[in-house]
Amino acid sequence: MQRKNASLKYEFETERLFLKVLTPNYANAVLNFQNRNRESFEAYEPARPDNFYTASYQQTVLKCEWDLALKQQCIRFYVFRKEDPLTIIGTVCLHDIRFAAYSCTEIGYKFDAAFRHMGYATEAVKGAMRLAFYDLHLHRVFARVMPENKASIYLLESIGFQYEGVERGCFLIQNRWEDHLRYAYLNPSDES
């Protein structure tokens, strides 16, 4: 079923959070977020180009992300606490959005080390899933996680994602092909 013209929110709120797609003028805030968490993020992400930690690079990324969001191909929400709406504490991304017969997206997320284990990631992921299911009308959200990332596995399982198996050597993380566990969650309104 094709739903690509679904109305989409580029910002929304949950009980404690604001989530929004950012424009390129937020490059310095994004750079600050990336720099604060460089060591913890890089353990689970591909090697970065030399200029990744520059405002100009982040500005280019934000422009690309904005364009992809408008096309409903990839939507990255930056997460802010309502009590501090200027400081990015995380991101939740719906990427590789597919409509028609596939009707799915992969979800990814990362949070500032200072704001982990407070339920913010769970709250933000649930909000993004509601958007995927009820605004984009997708059937399935899936996630990949490295086996040693116990906090992320716990988050997915606590929300209700179901384990599907291991994808062997599926991502090049810091110049090494890493296995990932695959989890999925089906749109509850499609199960009736």
N, C-alpha and C positions, 0 to 999 in steps of 0.2 A: 504494500500500500504506500503510495507516494504522499508524503506530508511535508515536503520541503518548504512550502509557503506558509507553514505554521507561524503564528505570531510568536515572537521571541522577546523575552525580557533581557536587556543588557545589564540590568542591575536588579537585585532583589534583596530582601532581608529575611533573616531567620530570627529566632528569639533574641540572640545576643550579637548577631553579626550582620554586616553589610557585605554583599558579594557583588562585584561589578567588573565588566570588561573595561580595561583602561585604554585611554588614548595615548599617543606618543609623548604628550607633555608630562606623563608620570615617570619618565625614564629614570630620573634621579631617585625616586622612591623605590622603584624596582631594583635599581642598582644597590641601594642601601640594604634592601631585603636579601639580595643575592650575596652580598659581601658578608653580612652578619652570619650567614649560614653556609658559607662556602664549603667548609670541611665536611659537614654532615650531609649536604646535598650531593657533593661529588662522589660520595661512596656508592650512590645508587643511580648515577647518571653518566651518559657518554662523556668522553673527554671534551673539554671546551676549547674553542679557538683562542688564540692569544689575546684577542681584543674583547673577549666576552665580558670582562669586568670593566667596561667603560660605558659611560652614559650614551654615547653615540650608538654603540651596539644594541643596548637595551631599547633605545628609541626605534631602531630599525625593527627589532623583534616585536615591539608593541604595535607598530604600523602593520606588520604582517599579520599579527594576531587579530587586529581590528578588521582587516580585510577578510580574513578567513571566517570571523564571526558573522560578518554581514552576509557571507555566502552560506552560512550554517554548515561549514565543513569542520571547523574546530572552534571551540568556545572556551577560552581560559578566563575564569573569574578570579580576581584577586580578592583576598579576604581581609576585612578590617573588623575590629571590635567596635561596637556602637559607642563604647566609652572613649575610644581613641580612633576616630575615623580618618586619621592621616597616616597611620602606621600600618603597613602591610604585614600581616602575620602568617599568610599562607596563600596558596593557590589551589584551585580545583579546576581541572580541565576535562572537557568532553572532546576527545579528538577522534579523528577518522570517523566522523559521523556519516552513517550510510542510511539511506532511505530505501524505499521500495521493498523488495523481497528480503533484504538483509535486516533493515530496520534496527540498527544497533549502533553503539558507540563504545569506545574504550574510555574509562575514567582514570585519571591520574591526579595525584595530590601531593603537596609537600607543605610542611608547616615549620615555622620558625622554632628553633630548639627551645626558646624561652616560653613558648606557648603550647607545648606538647603535654599530653596527659591531663588536659583540662576539658576534654570533650568538644573542643572547637572543630577539630578535623571531622569528627563524626557528624556534627551539626551541619557543617558545610557540605560534606559529601551527600548527606540525606537531602539537603536543599537542591543540589545539582541533579540528583536522581529524580526528584519531583519534576524539575524542569525537563529532563530528558523524557520522562514518561508522559507528562500531562501537557507540556507546551509543544515539544517536538513530536510527541506521540510515537516514540520508539518502543520497540518490543523488548530489547535486551541491552543491559549495560554490563560490560565485563572489565576485569582488571587483571593486570599482571603484577606479580610481586616476587622479589628475590626471596629464596627460602630462609635466609638469615634475618630478614626484616620482620621480626616477630610482632612488633607494634602494629605494622600495617596489616599483617595477617589477622591479628586480633580485631582490628577495626572492621575489616571486611566481614569476618565471621560474625561479629556482634550485630552488624546491620542485617545480616541474613543472606549474604553472598554464599553461593554453593561452590565448593571446590570441584574443579573439572579435570585437573591433571597437570603434568609438567610439560612445559615447552622447552625442549633441550636447546641450549646455545642460541637463544632467540634474540638477545640484545648484546651489543658491544658496549660494555661498561668499563670505562677506564682502560681501553685497549685489550679487553679480555671478553670472550664470548661467555655470557652467563645464562644459566638456566633460570626460568621464571615459573612460578606457580600461577595457574590461571583460575580465576574465580568469576562467576557470573550471577546476575540477578535479573529475573524476568519481570516485566511489567505486570503488577498484580491485576490490573483491569483486563489483561488478555487471558487470564487463567480461568475465567468463568465460562 
